[in-house]
Amino acid sequence: MPHPHNKSIMNMNAAPLISIIEESKITYVRENLDIHLHKSQIKLLKEVRKHEKPHHKRIRVKRYESAEKSDLFNLHLDLYLKRYEKLAKKGLIEIDSSPENGLPYDCSLTDKGNIALEKIDALEKDWEKIVHIDDKDLVTLRKIAIDSFEISYNHKKNQEFIF
């Protein structure tokens, strides 16, 4: 017997379909990960990995140097730091509160954080098999991602600060 939501799903536009797919992936990862992480913590952990890359670090430093250090900026700085501190308490990252690169703080993955990300990557690949994503689907998804990327990329470039 088909699921009662199948008919609704068959009539949806792309945006809600993408949300269902993303929710399925993150649910699968969270249920099978041996450490409890919220959806936002998984995303933030992936951001730490990205920000460790020299190119991204240079961009962050440059953006920080040119940012207006307003009250709003400091509020965001504190909010992000609190989020990173939760990952640090779990032993997934280390926070350098006085890095030599000029940032107010910098984060790096610990061995435990790298292992968690390897497990997350593996679980995401397992999920792709479970939901039957094949090579043809990947080609289509890559094209959609490339066509979509400029929207978020340009937004991020226009932000006044980067954490």
Buried (B, 14 or more C-beta within 10 A) or exposed (E): EEEEEEEEEEEEEEEEEEEEBEEEBBEBBBEEBEBEBEEEBBEBBEBBBEBBEEEBBEBBBEBBEEBEEEEEBEEBBEEBBEBBBBBBEBEBBBBEEEBEEEBBBBBBBBEEBBBBBEBBEEBBEEBBEEEEBEEEEEEEEEEEEEEEEEEEEEEEEEEEBBB
